[in-house]
Amino acid sequence: MKHEGRIFAAFVLVTWLSSDDLFRRVEFGLVASSFAALCAFAVALRARLHSGITPSSDSVIDAVTNLPLET
């Protein structure tokens, strides 16, 4: 929950400070917030792997097949 605020803050700050063109600002904000989300997920994955959790082939298959392809 604490990472969502940082991701939103990255979007708002980059959108606010980046450019004079509206569409360019939104594009930069989306790229910055996507990168912030990538970093947050990487930190969370690293913490889980360092805690001793090891992914098995069954858990990976469950994670991939659990997501619906169509909504």
HTML snippet that shows the backbone in 3Dmol.js (N, CA, C, O; Angstrom):
<script src="https://3Dmol.org/build/3Dmol-min.js"></script>
<div id="view" style="width:600px;height:400px;position:relative"></div>
<script>
const pdb = `
ATOM      1  N   MET A   1       0.807  -1.199   0.000  1.00  0.00           N
ATOM      2  CA  MET A   1       0.000   0.000   0.000  1.00  0.00           C
ATOM      3  C   MET A   1       0.852   1.266   0.000  1.00  0.00           C
ATOM      4  O   MET A   1       0.423   2.295  -0.523  1.00  0.00           O
ATOM      5  N   LYS A   2       2.032   1.209   0.568  1.00  0.00           N
ATOM      6  CA  LYS A   2       2.833   2.420   0.681  1.00  0.00           C
ATOM      7  C   LYS A   2       3.465   2.823  -0.653  1.00  0.00           C
ATOM      8  O   LYS A   2       3.845   3.981  -0.830  1.00  0.00           O
ATOM      9  N   HIS A   3       3.582   1.880  -1.592  1.00  0.00           N
ATOM     10  CA  HIS A   3       4.207   2.202  -2.875  1.00  0.00           C
ATOM     11  C   HIS A   3       3.265   2.962  -3.809  1.00  0.00           C
ATOM     12  O   HIS A   3       3.730   3.693  -4.683  1.00  0.00           O
ATOM     13  N   GLU A   4       1.961   2.804  -3.640  1.00  0.00           N
ATOM     14  CA  GLU A   4       1.023   3.491  -4.531  1.00  0.00           C
ATOM     15  C   GLU A   4       1.160   4.999  -4.428  1.00  0.00           C
ATOM     16  O   GLU A   4       1.069   5.702  -5.434  1.00  0.00           O
ATOM     17  N   GLY A   5       1.375   5.495  -3.230  1.00  0.00           N
ATOM     18  CA  GLY A   5       1.543   6.931  -3.041  1.00  0.00           C
ATOM     19  C   GLY A   5       2.788   7.455  -3.735  1.00  0.00           C
ATOM     20  O   GLY A   5       2.777   8.551  -4.297  1.00  0.00           O
ATOM     21  N   ARG A   6       3.861   6.675  -3.697  1.00  0.00           N
ATOM     22  CA  ARG A   6       5.092   7.092  -4.364  1.00  0.00           C
ATOM     23  C   ARG A   6       4.937   7.070  -5.880  1.00  0.00           C
ATOM     24  O   ARG A   6       5.457   7.936  -6.584  1.00  0.00           O
ATOM     25  N   ILE A   7       4.214   6.066  -6.372  1.00  0.00           N
ATOM     26  CA  ILE A   7       3.984   5.971  -7.813  1.00  0.00           C
ATOM     27  C   ILE A   7       3.122   7.134  -8.279  1.00  0.00           C
ATOM     28  O   ILE A   7       3.395   7.740  -9.315  1.00  0.00           O
ATOM     29  N   PHE A   8       2.083   7.445  -7.516  1.00  0.00           N
ATOM     30  CA  PHE A   8       1.230   8.583  -7.850  1.00  0.00           C
ATOM     31  C   PHE A   8       2.005   9.887  -7.770  1.00  0.00           C
ATOM     32  O   PHE A   8       1.826  10.773  -8.605  1.00  0.00           O
ATOM     33  N   ALA A   9       2.863  10.006  -6.770  1.00  0.00           N
ATOM     34  CA  ALA A   9       3.668  11.221  -6.631  1.00  0.00           C
ATOM     35  C   ALA A   9       4.622  11.377  -7.811  1.00  0.00           C
ATOM     36  O   ALA A   9       4.840  12.492  -8.283  1.00  0.00           O
ATOM     37  N   ALA A  10       5.192  10.272  -8.291  1.00  0.00           N
ATOM     38  CA  ALA A  10       6.068  10.342  -9.464  1.00  0.00           C
ATOM     39  C   ALA A  10       5.289  10.821 -10.674  1.00  0.00           C
ATOM     40  O   ALA A  10       5.785  11.643 -11.445  1.00  0.00           O
ATOM     41  N   PHE A  11       4.077  10.317 -10.851  1.00  0.00           N
ATOM     42  CA  PHE A  11       3.248  10.758 -11.974  1.00  0.00           C
ATOM     43  C   PHE A  11       2.941  12.247 -11.882  1.00  0.00           C
ATOM     44  O   PHE A  11       3.099  12.980 -12.858  1.00  0.00           O
ATOM     45  N   VAL A  12       2.504  12.690 -10.711  1.00  0.00           N
ATOM     46  CA  VAL A  12       2.118  14.094 -10.548  1.00  0.00           C
ATOM     47  C   VAL A  12       3.313  15.017 -10.729  1.00  0.00           C
ATOM     48  O   VAL A  12       3.206  16.027 -11.424  1.00  0.00           O
ATOM     49  N   LEU A  13       4.439  14.695 -10.125  1.00  0.00           N
ATOM     50  CA  LEU A  13       5.607  15.575 -10.221  1.00  0.00           C
ATOM     51  C   LEU A  13       6.146  15.664 -11.639  1.00  0.00           C
ATOM     52  O   LEU A  13       6.450  16.754 -12.123  1.00  0.00           O
ATOM     53  N   VAL A  14       6.266  14.529 -12.302  1.00  0.00           N
ATOM     54  CA  VAL A  14       6.803  14.560 -13.669  1.00  0.00           C
ATOM     55  C   VAL A  14       5.823  15.234 -14.613  1.00  0.00           C
ATOM     56  O   VAL A  14       6.234  15.980 -15.502  1.00  0.00           O
ATOM     57  N   THR A  15       4.538  14.983 -14.434  1.00  0.00           N
ATOM     58  CA  THR A  15       3.544  15.628 -15.279  1.00  0.00           C
ATOM     59  C   THR A  15       3.544  17.137 -15.065  1.00  0.00           C
ATOM     60  O   THR A  15       3.386  17.901 -16.017  1.00  0.00           O
ATOM     61  N   TRP A  16       3.718  17.557 -13.847  1.00  0.00           N
ATOM     62  CA  TRP A  16       3.685  18.975 -13.518  1.00  0.00           C
ATOM     63  C   TRP A  16       4.938  19.705 -14.007  1.00  0.00           C
ATOM     64  O   TRP A  16       4.847  20.839 -14.478  1.00  0.00           O
ATOM     65  N   LEU A  17       6.098  19.068 -13.900  1.00  0.00           N
ATOM     66  CA  LEU A  17       7.354  19.768 -14.127  1.00  0.00           C
ATOM     67  C   LEU A  17       8.021  19.503 -15.473  1.00  0.00           C
ATOM     68  O   LEU A  17       9.054  20.108 -15.760  1.00  0.00           O
ATOM     69  N   SER A  18       7.474  18.627 -16.304  1.00  0.00           N
ATOM     70  CA  SER A  18       8.252  18.159 -17.442  1.00  0.00           C
ATOM     71  C   SER A  18       8.211  19.054 -18.679  1.00  0.00           C
ATOM     72  O   SER A  18       9.275  19.389 -19.199  1.00  0.00           O
ATOM     73  N   SER A  19       7.068  19.450 -19.168  1.00  0.00           N
ATOM     74  CA  SER A  19       7.005  20.097 -20.469  1.00  0.00           C
ATOM     75  C   SER A  19       5.853  21.094 -20.525  1.00  0.00           C
ATOM     76  O   SER A  19       5.005  21.137 -19.633  1.00  0.00           O
ATOM     77  N   ASP A  20       5.837  21.895 -21.588  1.00  0.00           N
ATOM     78  CA  ASP A  20       4.737  22.825 -21.806  1.00  0.00           C
ATOM     79  C   ASP A  20       3.609  22.194 -22.613  1.00  0.00           C
ATOM     80  O   ASP A  20       2.470  22.657 -22.552  1.00  0.00           O
ATOM     81  N   ASP A  21       3.913  21.145 -23.364  1.00  0.00           N
ATOM     82  CA  ASP A  21       2.922  20.453 -24.178  1.00  0.00           C
ATOM     83  C   ASP A  21       2.149  19.461 -23.314  1.00  0.00           C
ATOM     84  O   ASP A  21       2.756  18.629 -22.639  1.00  0.00           O
ATOM     85  N   LEU A  22       0.825  19.538 -23.326  1.00  0.00           N
ATOM     86  CA  LEU A  22      -0.014  18.715 -22.461  1.00  0.00           C
ATOM     87  C   LEU A  22       0.185  17.231 -22.713  1.00  0.00           C
ATOM     88  O   LEU A  22       0.387  16.464 -21.772  1.00  0.00           O
ATOM     89  N   PHE A  23       0.130  16.817 -23.976  1.00  0.00           N
ATOM     90  CA  PHE A  23       0.256  15.387 -24.281  1.00  0.00           C
ATOM     91  C   PHE A  23       1.636  14.871 -23.920  1.00  0.00           C
ATOM     92  O   PHE A  23       1.766  13.746 -23.437  1.00  0.00           O
ATOM     93  N   ARG A  24       2.667  15.672 -24.144  1.00  0.00           N
ATOM     94  CA  ARG A  24       4.033  15.265 -23.787  1.00  0.00           C
ATOM     95  C   ARG A  24       4.168  15.120 -22.278  1.00  0.00           C
ATOM     96  O   ARG A  24       4.833  14.199 -21.802  1.00  0.00           O
ATOM     97  N   ARG A  25       3.545  16.019 -21.519  1.00  0.00           N
ATOM     98  CA  ARG A  25       3.589  15.928 -20.052  1.00  0.00           C
ATOM     99  C   ARG A  25       2.955  14.645 -19.567  1.00  0.00           C
ATOM    100  O   ARG A  25       3.500  13.968 -18.696  1.00  0.00           O
ATOM    101  N   VAL A  26       1.795  14.304 -20.132  1.00  0.00           N
ATOM    102  CA  VAL A  26       1.107  13.084 -19.714  1.00  0.00           C
ATOM    103  C   VAL A  26       1.923  11.852 -20.098  1.00  0.00           C
ATOM    104  O   VAL A  26       2.001  10.896 -19.327  1.00  0.00           O
ATOM    105  N   GLU A  27       2.526  11.867 -21.277  1.00  0.00           N
ATOM    106  CA  GLU A  27       3.366  10.742 -21.688  1.00  0.00           C
ATOM    107  C   GLU A  27       4.548  10.574 -20.746  1.00  0.00           C
ATOM    108  O   GLU A  27       4.844   9.458 -20.318  1.00  0.00           O
ATOM    109  N   PHE A  28       5.221  11.661 -20.422  1.00  0.00           N
ATOM    110  CA  PHE A  28       6.347  11.588 -19.486  1.00  0.00           C
ATOM    111  C   PHE A  28       5.891  11.108 -18.111  1.00  0.00           C
ATOM    112  O   PHE A  28       6.581  10.317 -17.468  1.00  0.00           O
ATOM    113  N   GLY A  29       4.736  11.580 -17.663  1.00  0.00           N
ATOM    114  CA  GLY A  29       4.210  11.148 -16.370  1.00  0.00           C
ATOM    115  C   GLY A  29       3.898   9.664 -16.344  1.00  0.00           C
ATOM    116  O   GLY A  29       4.182   8.984 -15.358  1.00  0.00           O
ATOM    117  N   LEU A  30       3.310   9.155 -17.429  1.00  0.00           N
ATOM    118  CA  LEU A  30       3.002   7.724 -17.491  1.00  0.00           C
ATOM    119  C   LEU A  30       4.270   6.876 -17.521  1.00  0.00           C
ATOM    120  O   LEU A  30       4.332   5.831 -16.874  1.00  0.00           O
ATOM    121  N   VAL A  31       5.267   7.314 -18.257  1.00  0.00           N
ATOM    122  CA  VAL A  31       6.535   6.580 -18.293  1.00  0.00           C
ATOM    123  C   VAL A  31       7.199   6.597 -16.915  1.00  0.00           C
ATOM    124  O   VAL A  31       7.702   5.572 -16.454  1.00  0.00           O
ATOM    125  N   ALA A  32       7.203   7.748 -16.264  1.00  0.00           N
ATOM    126  CA  ALA A  32       7.827   7.854 -14.943  1.00  0.00           C
ATOM    127  C   ALA A  32       7.095   7.007 -13.912  1.00  0.00           C
ATOM    128  O   ALA A  32       7.735   6.350 -13.091  1.00  0.00           O
ATOM    129  N   SER A  33       5.758   7.009 -13.938  1.00  0.00           N
ATOM    130  CA  SER A  33       5.022   6.199 -12.961  1.00  0.00           C
ATOM    131  C   SER A  33       5.156   4.709 -13.267  1.00  0.00           C
ATOM    132  O   SER A  33       5.161   3.891 -12.348  1.00  0.00           O
ATOM    133  N   SER A  34       5.265   4.347 -14.540  1.00  0.00           N
ATOM    134  CA  SER A  34       5.503   2.940 -14.882  1.00  0.00           C
ATOM    135  C   SER A  34       6.875   2.494 -14.388  1.00  0.00           C
ATOM    136  O   SER A  34       7.026   1.381 -13.882  1.00  0.00           O
ATOM    137  N   PHE A  35       7.865   3.356 -14.534  1.00  0.00           N
ATOM    138  CA  PHE A  35       9.200   3.026 -14.038  1.00  0.00           C
ATOM    139  C   PHE A  35       9.209   2.937 -12.514  1.00  0.00           C
ATOM    140  O   PHE A  35       9.875   2.069 -11.950  1.00  0.00           O
ATOM    141  N   ALA A  36       8.481   3.819 -11.851  1.00  0.00           N
ATOM    142  CA  ALA A  36       8.392   3.761 -10.389  1.00  0.00           C
ATOM    143  C   ALA A  36       7.708   2.469  -9.940  1.00  0.00           C
ATOM    144  O   ALA A  36       8.107   1.876  -8.938  1.00  0.00           O
ATOM    145  N   ALA A  37       6.684   2.030 -10.669  1.00  0.00           N
ATOM    146  CA  ALA A  37       6.013   0.769 -10.333  1.00  0.00           C
ATOM    147  C   ALA A  37       6.955  -0.413 -10.560  1.00  0.00           C
ATOM    148  O   ALA A  37       6.974  -1.352  -9.764  1.00  0.00           O
ATOM    149  N   LEU A  38       7.732  -0.371 -11.638  1.00  0.00           N
ATOM    150  CA  LEU A  38       8.711  -1.421 -11.898  1.00  0.00           C
ATOM    151  C   LEU A  38       9.718  -1.516 -10.755  1.00  0.00           C
ATOM    152  O   LEU A  38      10.047  -2.611 -10.298  1.00  0.00           O
ATOM    153  N   CYS A  39      10.199  -0.375 -10.302  1.00  0.00           N
ATOM    154  CA  CYS A  39      11.155  -0.361  -9.185  1.00  0.00           C
ATOM    155  C   CYS A  39      10.517  -0.893  -7.905  1.00  0.00           C
ATOM    156  O   CYS A  39      11.159  -1.629  -7.156  1.00  0.00           O
ATOM    157  N   ALA A  40       9.266  -0.529  -7.647  1.00  0.00           N
ATOM    158  CA  ALA A  40       8.579  -1.011  -6.444  1.00  0.00           C
ATOM    159  C   ALA A  40       8.397  -2.522  -6.489  1.00  0.00           C
ATOM    160  O   ALA A  40       8.603  -3.203  -5.484  1.00  0.00           O
ATOM    161  N   PHE A  41       8.014  -3.049  -7.646  1.00  0.00           N
ATOM    162  CA  PHE A  41       7.859  -4.495  -7.770  1.00  0.00           C
ATOM    163  C   PHE A  41       9.200  -5.206  -7.639  1.00  0.00           C
ATOM    164  O   PHE A  41       9.269  -6.282  -7.045  1.00  0.00           O
ATOM    165  N   ALA A  42      10.262  -4.626  -8.182  1.00  0.00           N
ATOM    166  CA  ALA A  42      11.584  -5.230  -8.081  1.00  0.00           C
ATOM    167  C   ALA A  42      12.059  -5.282  -6.627  1.00  0.00           C
ATOM    168  O   ALA A  42      12.634  -6.279  -6.190  1.00  0.00           O
ATOM    169  N   VAL A  43      11.816  -4.208  -5.889  1.00  0.00           N
ATOM    170  CA  VAL A  43      12.199  -4.192  -4.467  1.00  0.00           C
ATOM    171  C   VAL A  43      11.401  -5.230  -3.680  1.00  0.00           C
ATOM    172  O   VAL A  43      11.950  -5.924  -2.824  1.00  0.00           O
ATOM    173  N   ALA A  44      10.108  -5.332  -3.972  1.00  0.00           N
ATOM    174  CA  ALA A  44       9.275  -6.321  -3.276  1.00  0.00           C
ATOM    175  C   ALA A  44       9.698  -7.741  -3.611  1.00  0.00           C
ATOM    176  O   ALA A  44       9.738  -8.601  -2.731  1.00  0.00           O
ATOM    177  N   LEU A  45      10.014  -7.996  -4.878  1.00  0.00           N
ATOM    178  CA  LEU A  45      10.464  -9.334  -5.279  1.00  0.00           C
ATOM    179  C   LEU A  45      11.791  -9.666  -4.638  1.00  0.00           C
ATOM    180  O   LEU A  45      11.993 -10.787  -4.171  1.00  0.00           O
ATOM    181  N   ARG A  46      12.703  -8.703  -4.608  1.00  0.00           N
ATOM    182  CA  ARG A  46      14.005  -8.944  -3.980  1.00  0.00           C
ATOM    183  C   ARG A  46      13.850  -9.267  -2.491  1.00  0.00           C
ATOM    184  O   ARG A  46      14.522 -10.156  -1.969  1.00  0.00           O
ATOM    185  N   ALA A  47      12.967  -8.544  -1.822  1.00  0.00           N
ATOM    186  CA  ALA A  47      12.747  -8.793  -0.396  1.00  0.00           C
ATOM    187  C   ALA A  47      12.166 -10.187  -0.171  1.00  0.00           C
ATOM    188  O   ALA A  47      12.559 -10.883   0.765  1.00  0.00           O
ATOM    189  N   ARG A  48      11.236 -10.590  -1.024  1.00  0.00           N
ATOM    190  CA  ARG A  48      10.642 -11.922  -0.869  1.00  0.00           C
ATOM    191  C   ARG A  48      11.659 -13.017  -1.158  1.00  0.00           C
ATOM    192  O   ARG A  48      11.680 -14.036  -0.468  1.00  0.00           O
ATOM    193  N   LEU A  49      12.494 -12.823  -2.157  1.00  0.00           N
ATOM    194  CA  LEU A  49      13.501 -13.839  -2.477  1.00  0.00           C
ATOM    195  C   LEU A  49      14.574 -13.915  -1.396  1.00  0.00           C
ATOM    196  O   LEU A  49      15.081 -14.999  -1.106  1.00  0.00           O
ATOM    197  N   HIS A  50      14.926 -12.779  -0.796  1.00  0.00           N
ATOM    198  CA  HIS A  50      15.916 -12.786   0.288  1.00  0.00           C
ATOM    199  C   HIS A  50      15.358 -13.355   1.583  1.00  0.00           C
ATOM    200  O   HIS A  50      16.122 -13.747   2.465  1.00  0.00           O
ATOM    201  N   SER A  51      14.029 -13.404   1.710  1.00  0.00           N
ATOM    202  CA  SER A  51      13.444 -13.970   2.920  1.00  0.00           C
ATOM    203  C   SER A  51      13.437 -15.491   2.893  1.00  0.00           C
ATOM    204  O   SER A  51      13.070 -16.129   3.880  1.00  0.00           O
ATOM    205  N   GLY A  52      13.839 -16.073   1.771  1.00  0.00           N
ATOM    206  CA  GLY A  52      13.942 -17.525   1.703  1.00  0.00           C
ATOM    207  C   GLY A  52      12.882 -18.199   0.856  1.00  0.00           C
ATOM    208  O   GLY A  52      12.886 -19.422   0.717  1.00  0.00           O
ATOM    209  N   ILE A  53      11.987 -17.431   0.295  1.00  0.00           N
ATOM    210  CA  ILE A  53      10.951 -18.004  -0.554  1.00  0.00           C
ATOM    211  C   ILE A  53      11.564 -18.327  -1.909  1.00  0.00           C
ATOM    212  O   ILE A  53      12.208 -17.478  -2.526  1.00  0.00           O
ATOM    213  N   THR A  54      11.360 -19.556  -2.368  1.00  0.00           N
ATOM    214  CA  THR A  54      11.848 -19.938  -3.685  1.00  0.00           C
ATOM    215  C   THR A  54      10.661 -20.317  -4.558  1.00  0.00           C
ATOM    216  O   THR A  54       9.829 -21.130  -4.156  1.00  0.00           O
ATOM    217  N   PRO A  55      10.575 -19.736  -5.746  1.00  0.00           N
ATOM    218  CA  PRO A  55       9.460 -20.092  -6.628  1.00  0.00           C
ATOM    219  C   PRO A  55       9.639 -21.494  -7.188  1.00  0.00           C
ATOM    220  O   PRO A  55      10.736 -21.878  -7.593  1.00  0.00           O
ATOM    221  N   SER A  56       8.556 -22.248  -7.207  1.00  0.00           N
ATOM    222  CA  SER A  56       8.577 -23.578  -7.806  1.00  0.00           C
ATOM    223  C   SER A  56       7.858 -23.512  -9.147  1.00  0.00           C
ATOM    224  O   SER A  56       7.184 -22.529  -9.455  1.00  0.00           O
ATOM    225  N   SER A  57       8.008 -24.552  -9.927  1.00  0.00           N
ATOM    226  CA  SER A  57       7.341 -24.558 -11.234  1.00  0.00           C
ATOM    227  C   SER A  57       5.824 -24.547 -11.067  1.00  0.00           C
ATOM    228  O   SER A  57       5.121 -23.955 -11.886  1.00  0.00           O
ATOM    229  N   ASP A  58       5.307 -25.193 -10.019  1.00  0.00           N
ATOM    230  CA  ASP A  58       3.872 -25.189  -9.778  1.00  0.00           C
ATOM    231  C   ASP A  58       3.357 -23.797  -9.423  1.00  0.00           C
ATOM    232  O   ASP A  58       2.282 -23.405  -9.876  1.00  0.00           O
ATOM    233  N   SER A  59       4.109 -23.046  -8.618  1.00  0.00           N
ATOM    234  CA  SER A  59       3.653 -21.711  -8.242  1.00  0.00           C
ATOM    235  C   SER A  59       3.693 -20.752  -9.427  1.00  0.00           C
ATOM    236  O   SER A  59       2.844 -19.867  -9.539  1.00  0.00           O
ATOM    237  N   VAL A  60       4.668 -20.922 -10.305  1.00  0.00           N
ATOM    238  CA  VAL A  60       4.749 -20.070 -11.484  1.00  0.00           C
ATOM    239  C   VAL A  60       3.591 -20.375 -12.427  1.00  0.00           C
ATOM    240  O   VAL A  60       2.974 -19.455 -12.966  1.00  0.00           O
ATOM    241  N   ILE A  61       3.292 -21.645 -12.630  1.00  0.00           N
ATOM    242  CA  ILE A  61       2.179 -22.032 -13.500  1.00  0.00           C
ATOM    243  C   ILE A  61       0.860 -21.546 -12.907  1.00  0.00           C
ATOM    244  O   ILE A  61      -0.002 -21.061 -13.641  1.00  0.00           O
ATOM    245  N   ASP A  62       0.688 -21.667 -11.595  1.00  0.00           N
ATOM    246  CA  ASP A  62      -0.524 -21.164 -10.942  1.00  0.00           C
ATOM    247  C   ASP A  62      -0.663 -19.653 -11.113  1.00  0.00           C
ATOM    248  O   ASP A  62      -1.764 -19.158 -11.355  1.00  0.00           O
ATOM    249  N   ALA A  63       0.434 -18.923 -10.989  1.00  0.00           N
ATOM    250  CA  ALA A  63       0.384 -17.471 -11.130  1.00  0.00           C
ATOM    251  C   ALA A  63       0.025 -17.060 -12.554  1.00  0.00           C
ATOM    252  O   ALA A  63      -0.707 -16.091 -12.755  1.00  0.00           O
ATOM    253  N   VAL A  64       0.531 -17.785 -13.531  1.00  0.00           N
ATOM    254  CA  VAL A  64       0.255 -17.435 -14.932  1.00  0.00           C
ATOM    255  C   VAL A  64      -1.161 -17.817 -15.319  1.00  0.00           C
ATOM    256  O   VAL A  64      -1.836 -17.052 -16.009  1.00  0.00           O
ATOM    257  N   THR A  65      -1.625 -18.981 -14.893  1.00  0.00           N
ATOM    258  CA  THR A  65      -2.952 -19.440 -15.309  1.00  0.00           C
ATOM    259  C   THR A  65      -4.064 -18.842 -14.468  1.00  0.00           C
ATOM    260  O   THR A  65      -5.234 -18.994 -14.822  1.00  0.00           O
ATOM    261  N   ASN A  66      -3.753 -18.169 -13.375  1.00  0.00           N
ATOM    262  CA  ASN A  66      -4.766 -17.578 -12.511  1.00  0.00           C
ATOM    263  C   ASN A  66      -5.316 -16.285 -13.092  1.00  0.00           C
ATOM    264  O   ASN A  66      -6.398 -15.854 -12.696  1.00  0.00           O
ATOM    265  N   LEU A  67      -4.615 -15.664 -14.003  1.00  0.00           N
ATOM    266  CA  LEU A  67      -5.053 -14.398 -14.577  1.00  0.00           C
ATOM    267  C   LEU A  67      -6.010 -14.643 -15.746  1.00  0.00           C
ATOM    268  O   LEU A  67      -5.703 -15.445 -16.628  1.00  0.00           O
ATOM    269  N   PRO A  68      -7.150 -13.974 -15.770  1.00  0.00           N
ATOM    270  CA  PRO A  68      -8.073 -14.131 -16.910  1.00  0.00           C
ATOM    271  C   PRO A  68      -7.517 -13.417 -18.153  1.00  0.00           C
ATOM    272  O   PRO A  68      -6.967 -12.320 -18.057  1.00  0.00           O
ATOM    273  N   LEU A  69      -7.669 -14.048 -19.298  1.00  0.00           N
ATOM    274  CA  LEU A  69      -7.195 -13.443 -20.536  1.00  0.00           C
ATOM    275  C   LEU A  69      -8.224 -12.456 -21.098  1.00  0.00           C
ATOM    276  O   LEU A  69      -7.865 -11.500 -21.784  1.00  0.00           O
ATOM    277  N   GLU A  70      -9.503 -12.699 -20.799  1.00  0.00           N
ATOM    278  CA  GLU A  70     -10.548 -11.799 -21.274  1.00  0.00           C
ATOM    279  C   GLU A  70     -11.362 -11.316 -20.084  1.00  0.00           C
ATOM    280  O   GLU A  70     -11.598 -12.058 -19.130  1.00  0.00           O
ATOM    281  N   THR A  71     -11.782 -10.071 -20.157  1.00  0.00           N
ATOM    282  CA  THR A  71     -12.611  -9.550 -19.062  1.00  0.00           C
ATOM    283  C   THR A  71     -13.978  -9.179 -19.577  1.00  0.00           C
ATOM    284  O   THR A  71     -14.824  -8.721 -18.809  1.00  0.00           O
TER     285      THR A  71
END
`;
const viewer = $3Dmol.createViewer("view");
viewer.addModel(pdb, "pdb");
viewer.setStyle({}, {cartoon: {color: "spectrum"}});
viewer.zoomTo();
viewer.render();
</script>
